[in-house]
């Protein structure tokens, strides 16, 4: 994972896409009309939460990989 470039950017894009998809699906499920400023705020908040979660997840995984890089054996049969 450390050798794969640009993992952070790819991770953020995927979590942003997931946030937008979640915002759309929740709006569709609740039969909400996303017109005007309320819709913009909804998309920004849900996408922002997705980006924040993606950043935290990437940081934790990146830290664990750096700490345990020499201690993990890959068992390939």
VOMAR-119933 format. One record per atom (N, C-alpha, C, O, CB): atom name; x, y, z. Coordinates in steps of 0.001 Angstrom, whole numbers, plus 500000, padded with zeros to 6 digits. Last residue first. Glycine has a CB too. Layout:
N
{atom:CA; x:X; y:Y; z:Z} $
...
END
This chain:
77
{atom:N; x:500435; y:480752; z:499563} $
{atom:CA; x:500598; y:479303; z:499320} $
{atom:C; x:500664; y:479032; z:497854} $
{atom:O; x:500799; y:477880; z:497444} $
{atom:CB; x:499455; y:478496; z:499946} $
{atom:N; x:501631; y:483264; z:501534} $
{atom:CA; x:501173; y:482921; z:500181} $
{atom:C; x:501448; y:481457; z:499958} $
{atom:O; x:502569; y:480986; z:500147} $
{atom:CB; x:501874; y:483793; z:499087} $
{atom:N; x:501510; y:485362; z:504001} $
{atom:CA; x:501415; y:483912; z:503830} $
{atom:C; x:500800; y:483627; z:502479} $
{atom:O; x:499586; y:483736; z:502303} $
{atom:CB; x:500581; y:483256; z:504967} $
{atom:N; x:503603; y:487855; z:504878} $
{atom:CA; x:502558; y:487533; z:503915} $
{atom:C; x:502601; y:486027; z:503692} $
{atom:O; x:503613; y:485486; z:503245} $
{atom:CB; x:502744; y:488323; z:502564} $
{atom:N; x:504065; y:489153; z:508090} $
{atom:CA; x:504497; y:488212; z:507060} $
{atom:C; x:503320; y:487941; z:506128} $
{atom:O; x:502179; y:487815; z:506572} $
{atom:CB; x:505030; y:486884; z:507693} $
{atom:N; x:504843; y:492071; z:509724} $
{atom:CA; x:503768; y:491324; z:509095} $
{atom:C; x:504363; y:490429; z:508006} $
{atom:O; x:505074; y:490899; z:507118} $
{atom:CB; x:502690; y:492285; z:508506} $
{atom:N; x:506896; y:493627; z:510635} $
{atom:CA; x:506398; y:492564; z:511522} $
{atom:C; x:505321; y:491700; z:510886} $
{atom:O; x:504926; y:490687; z:511464} $
{atom:CB; x:505857; y:493170; z:512787} $
{atom:N; x:507579; y:495772; z:509096} $
{atom:CA; x:508545; y:494689; z:509208} $
{atom:C; x:508043; y:493492; z:509999} $
{atom:O; x:508699; y:492450; z:510028} $
{atom:CB; x:509786; y:495200; z:509835} $
{atom:N; x:505211; y:497368; z:509384} $
{atom:CA; x:505707; y:496951; z:508081} $
{atom:C; x:506653; y:495756; z:508170} $
{atom:O; x:506529; y:494817; z:507383} $
{atom:CB; x:506406; y:498104; z:507408} $
{atom:N; x:503912; y:498520; z:511542} $
{atom:CA; x:504011; y:497067; z:511490} $
{atom:C; x:504593; y:496533; z:510187} $
{atom:O; x:504472; y:495339; z:509915} $
{atom:CB; x:502665; y:496472; z:511703} $
{atom:N; x:504067; y:501318; z:511108} $
{atom:CA; x:504503; y:500733; z:512384} $
{atom:C; x:504800; y:499246; z:512228} $
{atom:O; x:505818; y:498760; z:512721} $
{atom:CB; x:503433; y:500944; z:513469} $
{atom:N; x:503040; y:501685; z:508527} $
{atom:CA; x:504399; y:502151; z:508838} $
{atom:C; x:504930; y:501499; z:510112} $
{atom:O; x:506112; y:501163; z:510190} $
{atom:CB; x:504419; y:503680; z:508987} $
{atom:N; x:500487; y:500623; z:508887} $
{atom:CA; x:501399; y:500005; z:507927} $
{atom:C; x:502834; y:500428; z:508216} $
{atom:O; x:503746; y:499603; z:508154} $
{atom:CB; x:501009; y:500382; z:506484} $
{atom:N; x:499407; y:502388; z:510758} $
{atom:CA; x:499585; y:500978; z:511099} $
{atom:C; x:500560; y:500297; z:510154} $
{atom:O; x:501374; y:499480; z:510584} $
{atom:CB; x:498246; y:500253; z:511071} $
{atom:N; x:499386; y:504755; z:509190} $
{atom:CA; x:500182; y:504678; z:510411} $
{atom:C; x:500435; y:503232; z:510808} $
{atom:O; x:501561; y:502880; z:511159} $
{atom:CB; x:499485; y:505419; z:511549} $
{atom:N; x:497563; y:504055; z:507197} $
{atom:CA; x:498927; y:504430; z:506821} $
{atom:C; x:499862; y:504336; z:508032} $
{atom:O; x:501000; y:503885; z:507905} $
{atom:CB; x:498952; y:505861; z:506233} $
{atom:N; x:495228; y:503659; z:508738} $
{atom:CA; x:495819; y:502557; z:507982} $
{atom:C; x:497268; y:502841; z:507616} $
{atom:O; x:498115; y:501953; z:507716} $
{atom:CB; x:495011; y:502290; z:506723} $
{atom:N; x:494882; y:506296; z:509758} $
{atom:CA; x:495049; y:505151; z:510667} $
{atom:C; x:495706; y:503986; z:509930} $
{atom:O; x:496648; y:503385; z:510448} $
{atom:CB; x:493679; y:504711; z:511256} $
{atom:N; x:494608; y:507749; z:507354} $
{atom:CA; x:495672; y:508076; z:508306} $
{atom:C; x:495940; y:506907; z:509248} $
{atom:O; x:497095; y:506566; z:509507} $
{atom:CB; x:495304; y:509331; z:509113} $
{atom:N; x:492312; y:506615; z:506201} $
{atom:CA; x:493589; y:506549; z:505494} $
{atom:C; x:494740; y:506781; z:506467} $
{atom:O; x:495748; y:506077; z:506406} $
{atom:CB; x:493633; y:507584; z:504350} $
{atom:N; x:490387; y:507286; z:508175} $
{atom:CA; x:490651; y:505890; z:507848} $
{atom:C; x:491998; y:505742; z:507155} $
{atom:O; x:492758; y:504831; z:507486} $
{atom:CB; x:489538; y:505327; z:506965} $
{atom:N; x:490490; y:510108; z:508052} $
{atom:CA; x:490818; y:509400; z:509301} $
{atom:C; x:491170; y:507943; z:509006} $
{atom:O; x:492152; y:507425; z:509538} $
{atom:CB; x:489632; y:509475; z:510304} $
{atom:N; x:489655; y:510503; z:505395} $
{atom:CA; x:490949; y:510990; z:505854} $
{atom:C; x:491395; y:510266; z:507115} $
{atom:O; x:492551; y:509860; z:507228} $
{atom:CB; x:490892; y:512489; z:506104} $
{atom:N; x:487076; y:509387; z:505420} $
{atom:CA; x:488112; y:508840; z:504549} $
{atom:C; x:489505; y:509256; z:504976} $
{atom:O; x:490437; y:508453; z:504926} $
{atom:CB; x:487873; y:509268; z:503129} $
{atom:N; x:485804; y:511103; z:507208} $
{atom:CA; x:485942; y:509691; z:507544} $
{atom:C; x:487035; y:509038; z:506697} $
{atom:O; x:487822; y:508236; z:507199} $
{atom:CB; x:484604; y:508959; z:507345} $
{atom:N; x:485933; y:513452; z:505676} $
{atom:CA; x:486577; y:513397; z:506994} $
{atom:C; x:486799; y:511942; z:507412} $
{atom:O; x:487868; y:511596; z:507915} $
{atom:CB; x:485720; y:514138; z:508057} $
{atom:N; x:484393; y:512698; z:503448} $
{atom:CA; x:485804; y:513051; z:503287} $
{atom:C; x:486559; y:512989; z:504612} $
{atom:O; x:487698; y:512524; z:504659} $
{atom:CB; x:485930; y:514444; z:502686} $
{atom:N; x:481890; y:512304; z:504713} $
{atom:CA; x:482550; y:511212; z:503994} $
{atom:C; x:484033; y:511472; z:503810} $
{atom:O; x:484849; y:510568; z:503994} $
{atom:CB; x:481898; y:511003; z:502642} $
{atom:N; x:481426; y:514887; z:505613} $
{atom:CA; x:481568; y:513805; z:506598} $
{atom:C; x:482251; y:512602; z:505947} $
{atom:O; x:483096; y:511957; z:506567} $
{atom:CB; x:480178; y:513395; z:507178} $
{atom:N; x:481204; y:516140; z:503111} $
{atom:CA; x:482266; y:516523; z:504046} $
{atom:C; x:482496; y:515463; z:505104} $
{atom:O; x:483639; y:515171; z:505455} $
{atom:CB; x:481932; y:517843; z:504712} $
{atom:N; x:478869; y:514951; z:502128} $
{atom:CA; x:480129; y:514717; z:501437} $
{atom:C; x:481312; y:515078; z:502328} $
{atom:O; x:482329; y:514385; z:502302} $
{atom:CB; x:480181; y:515520; z:500138} $
{atom:N; x:477056; y:516001; z:504002} $
{atom:CA; x:477224; y:514547; z:503890} $
{atom:C; x:478529; y:514207; z:503171} $
{atom:O; x:479222; y:513270; z:503567} $
{atom:CB; x:476026; y:513920; z:503143} $
{atom:N; x:477421; y:518815; z:503585} $
{atom:CA; x:477611; y:518199; z:504902} $
{atom:C; x:477866; y:516702; z:504776} $
{atom:O; x:478802; y:516186; z:505387} $
{atom:CB; x:476388; y:518449; z:505792} $
{atom:N; x:476856; y:519155; z:500845} $
{atom:CA; x:478149; y:519564; z:501390} $
{atom:C; x:478418; y:518872; z:502719} $
{atom:O; x:479527; y:518393; z:502954} $
{atom:CB; x:478201; y:521086; z:501567} $
{atom:N; x:474193; y:518239; z:500629} $
{atom:CA; x:475264; y:517578; z:499894} $
{atom:C; x:476637; y:517911; z:500466} $
{atom:O; x:477494; y:517033; z:500560} $
{atom:CB; x:475208; y:517967; z:498430} $
{atom:N; x:472907; y:520108; z:502382} $
{atom:CA; x:472817; y:518668; z:502603} $
{atom:C; x:473961; y:517945; z:501909} $
{atom:O; x:474635; y:517122; z:502529} $
{atom:CB; x:471471; y:518129; z:502106} $
{atom:N; x:473441; y:522559; z:501118} $
{atom:CA; x:473963; y:522304; z:502467} $
{atom:C; x:473966; y:520809; z:502758} $
{atom:O; x:474931; y:520294; z:503324} $
{atom:CB; x:473126; y:523054; z:503529} $
{atom:N; x:471982; y:522150; z:498758} $
{atom:CA; x:473432; y:522379; z:498702} $
{atom:C; x:474063; y:522082; z:500057} $
{atom:O; x:475103; y:521427; z:500132} $
{atom:CB; x:473744; y:523834; z:498273} $
{atom:N; x:469379; y:521916; z:499787} $
{atom:CA; x:469992; y:520804; z:499059} $
{atom:C; x:471499; y:520932; z:498990} $
{atom:O; x:472218; y:519945; z:499143} $
{atom:CB; x:469425; y:520718; z:497662} $
{atom:N; x:469037; y:524477; z:500863} $
{atom:CA; x:468949; y:523296; z:501741} $
{atom:C; x:469598; y:522087; z:501075} $
{atom:O; x:470294; y:521316; z:501736} $
{atom:CB; x:467473; y:522981; z:502092} $
{atom:N; x:469087; y:526238; z:498680} $
{atom:CA; x:470224; y:526188; z:499592} $
{atom:C; x:470205; y:524959; z:500505} $
{atom:O; x:471265; y:524457; z:500879} $
{atom:CB; x:470254; y:527440; z:500432} $
{atom:N; x:467385; y:524515; z:495992} $
{atom:CA; x:467780; y:525665; z:496798} $
{atom:C; x:468944; y:525372; z:497717} $
{atom:O; x:469677; y:524398; z:497549} $
{atom:CB; x:466623; y:526141; z:497607} $
{atom:N; x:466081; y:521255; z:496312} $
{atom:CA; x:466204; y:522488; z:495546} $
{atom:C; x:466606; y:523601; z:496497} $
{atom:O; x:466209; y:523617; z:497662} $
{atom:CB; x:464878; y:522833; z:494806} $
{atom:N; x:465505; y:518406; z:496801} $
{atom:CA; x:466789; y:519066; z:497002} $
{atom:C; x:466921; y:520284; z:496100} $
{atom:O; x:467785; y:520326; z:495224} $
{atom:CB; x:467935; y:518092; z:496742} $
{atom:N; x:462890; y:517090; z:498445} $
{atom:CA; x:463159; y:517913; z:497276} $
{atom:C; x:464439; y:518713; z:497538} $
{atom:O; x:464456; y:519595; z:498396} $
{atom:CB; x:461949; y:518862; z:496959} $
{atom:N; x:462767; y:513754; z:499596} $
{atom:CA; x:463087; y:515144; z:499866} $
{atom:C; x:463376; y:515869; z:498560} $
{atom:O; x:464032; y:515324; z:497673} $
{atom:CB; x:464285; y:515253; z:500823} $
{atom:N; x:462135; y:511073; z:500152} $
{atom:CA; x:461312; y:511858; z:499220} $
{atom:C; x:461502; y:513361; z:499456} $
{atom:O; x:460541; y:514128; z:499509} $
{atom:CB; x:459816; y:511481; z:499371} $
{atom:N; x:463856; y:509506; z:501532} $
{atom:CA; x:462994; y:510366; z:502339} $
{atom:C; x:462073; y:511227; z:501488} $
{atom:O; x:461308; y:512028; z:502025} $
{atom:CB; x:463834; y:511249; z:503229} $
{atom:N; x:465171; y:508319; z:499386} $
{atom:CA; x:464440; y:507477; z:500325} $
{atom:C; x:463442; y:508301; z:501136} $
{atom:O; x:462325; y:507855; z:501396} $
{atom:CB; x:465413; y:506756; z:501260} $
{atom:N; x:466401; y:510529; z:498190} $
{atom:CA; x:465401; y:509767; z:497431} $
{atom:C; x:464536; y:508939; z:498384} $
{atom:O; x:463319; y:508862; z:498215} $
{atom:CB; x:466090; y:508844; z:496385} $
{atom:N; x:468145; y:511253; z:500242} $
{atom:CA; x:467137; y:512202; z:499771} $
{atom:C; x:466031; y:511506; z:499002} $
{atom:O; x:464857; y:511849; z:499144} $
{atom:CB; x:467779; y:513265; z:498899} $
{atom:N; x:469706; y:508956; z:500343} $
{atom:CA; x:468907; y:509328; z:501513} $
{atom:C; x:467822; y:510330; z:501128} $
{atom:O; x:466702; y:510259; z:501635} $
{atom:CB; x:469806; y:509918; z:502618} $
{atom:N; x:470874; y:509023; z:497773} $
{atom:CA; x:470011; y:507905; z:498167} $
{atom:C; x:469138; y:508245; z:499373} $
{atom:O; x:467968; y:507866; z:499422} $
{atom:CB; x:470856; y:506682; z:498477} $
{atom:N; x:472346; y:511438; z:497918} $
{atom:CA; x:471288; y:511260; z:496914} $
{atom:C; x:470328; y:510157; z:497324} $
{atom:O; x:469111; y:510325; z:497238} $
{atom:CB; x:471893; y:510941; z:495543} $
{atom:N; x:474110; y:510867; z:500023} $
{atom:CA; x:473218; y:512033; z:500103} $
{atom:C; x:472057; y:511886; z:499127} $
{atom:O; x:470913; y:512177; z:499473} $
{atom:CB; x:473996; y:513337; z:499810} $
{atom:N; x:475454; y:508634; z:498985} $
{atom:CA; x:474660; y:508504; z:500203} $
{atom:C; x:473671; y:509658; z:500333} $
{atom:O; x:472519; y:509448; z:500712} $
{atom:CB; x:475572; y:508448; z:501434} $
{atom:N; x:476751; y:509816; z:496810} $
{atom:CA; x:475778; y:508742; z:496587} $
{atom:C; x:474872; y:508557; z:497800} $
{atom:O; x:473667; y:508350; z:497657} $
{atom:CB; x:476499; y:507427; z:496266} $
{atom:N; x:478427; y:511591; z:498200} $
{atom:CA; x:477410; y:512117; z:497276} $
{atom:C; x:476339; y:511064; z:497023} $
{atom:O; x:475149; y:511379; z:497021} $
{atom:CB; x:478056; y:512558; z:495935} $
{atom:N; x:479981; y:509684; z:499617} $
{atom:CA; x:479195; y:510702; z:500324} $
{atom:C; x:478102; y:511283; z:499451} $
{atom:O; x:476970; y:511453; z:499904} $
{atom:CB; x:480098; y:511817; z:500815} $
{atom:N; x:481197; y:508259; z:497523} $
{atom:CA; x:480296; y:507555; z:498441} $
{atom:C; x:479427; y:508547; z:499212} $
{atom:O; x:478248; y:508275; z:499439} $
{atom:CB; x:481099; y:506680; z:499422} $
{atom:N; x:482747; y:510313; z:496487} $
{atom:CA; x:481713; y:509696; z:495644} $
{atom:C; x:480709; y:508954; z:496520} $
{atom:O; x:479503; y:509019; z:496278} $
{atom:CB; x:482347; y:508726; z:494606} $
{atom:N; x:484420; y:510679; z:498707} $
{atom:CA; x:483568; y:511780; z:498250} $
{atom:C; x:482439; y:511244; z:497380} $
{atom:O; x:481294; y:511673; z:497520} $
{atom:CB; x:484395; y:512828; z:497471} $
{atom:N; x:485714; y:508213; z:498794} $
{atom:CA; x:484851; y:508579; z:499910} $
{atom:C; x:483952; y:509761; z:499548} $
{atom:O; x:482825; y:509839; z:500037} $
{atom:CB; x:485693; y:508914; z:501143} $
{atom:N; x:487130; y:508365; z:496346} $
{atom:CA; x:486157; y:507289; z:496573} $
{atom:C; x:485207; y:507624; z:497728} $
{atom:O; x:484012; y:507343; z:497639} $
{atom:CB; x:486886; y:505967; z:496863} $
{atom:N; x:488755; y:510596; z:496804} $
{atom:CA; x:487777; y:510612; z:495711} $
{atom:C; x:486707; y:509551; z:495941} $
{atom:O; x:485518; y:509809; z:495754} $
{atom:CB; x:488472; y:510382; z:494351} $
{atom:N; x:490331; y:509666; z:498942} $
{atom:CA; x:489446; y:510819; z:499122} $
{atom:C; x:488385; y:510888; z:498030} $
{atom:O; x:487230; y:511209; z:498311} $
{atom:CB; x:490260; y:512113; z:499138} $
{atom:N; x:491713; y:507535; z:497694} $
{atom:CA; x:490856; y:507284; z:498847} $
{atom:C; x:489858; y:508426; z:499041} $
{atom:O; x:488675; y:508183; z:499276} $
{atom:CB; x:491705; y:507099; z:500114} $
{atom:N; x:493193; y:508931; z:495792} $
{atom:CA; x:492215; y:507931; z:495360} $
{atom:C; x:491222; y:507633; z:496482} $
{atom:O; x:490024; y:507496; z:496235} $
{atom:CB; x:492926; y:506634; z:494916} $
{atom:N; x:494829; y:510479; z:497498} $
{atom:CA; x:493908; y:511116; z:496553} $
{atom:C; x:492813; y:510153; z:496112} $
{atom:O; x:491639; y:510521; z:496065} $
{atom:CB; x:494670; y:511632; z:495331} $
{atom:N; x:496243; y:508423; z:498858} $
{atom:CA; x:495424; y:509394; z:499587} $
{atom:C; x:494393; y:510033; z:498666} $
{atom:O; x:493216; y:510118; z:499014} $
{atom:CB; x:496310; y:510477; z:500220} $
{atom:N; x:497629; y:506960; z:496901} $
{atom:CA; x:496568; y:506318; z:497673} $
{atom:C; x:495668; y:507327; z:498379} $
{atom:O; x:494461; y:507110; z:498487} $
{atom:CB; x:497170; y:505376; z:498690} $
{atom:N; x:498906; y:507314; z:494032} $
{atom:CA; x:498526; y:508250; z:495072} $
{atom:C; x:497362; y:507701; z:495878} $
{atom:O; x:496208; y:507969; z:495546} $
{atom:CB; x:498167; y:509607; z:494470} $
{atom:N; x:501098; y:504658; z:494526} $
{atom:CA; x:500903; y:506106; z:494476} $
{atom:C; x:499528; y:506370; z:493920} $
{atom:O; x:499045; y:505440; z:493275} $
{atom:CB; x:501998; y:506809; z:493616} $
{atom:N; x:502065; y:502053; z:496481} $
{atom:CA; x:501038; y:502458; z:495519} $
{atom:C; x:500842; y:503963; z:495607} $
{atom:O; x:500459; y:504481; z:496656} $
{atom:CB; x:499697; y:501711; z:495780} $
{atom:N; x:503709; y:501613; z:498593} $
{atom:CA; x:504324; y:501789; z:497290} $
{atom:C; x:503324; y:502259; z:496235} $
{atom:O; x:503719; y:502806; z:495206} $
{atom:CB; x:504964; y:500497; z:496849} $
{atom:N; x:502001; y:501210; z:500707} $
{atom:CA; x:502869; y:502384; z:500734} $
{atom:C; x:503491; y:502659; z:499371} $
{atom:O; x:503767; y:503810; z:499033} $
{atom:CB; x:503964; y:502203; z:501772} $
{atom:N; x:500822; y:498808; z:500000} $
{atom:CA; x:500000; y:500000; z:500000} $
{atom:C; x:500870; y:501261; z:500000} $
{atom:O; x:500522; y:502260; z:499370} $
{atom:CB; x:499062; y:499995; z:501209} $
END
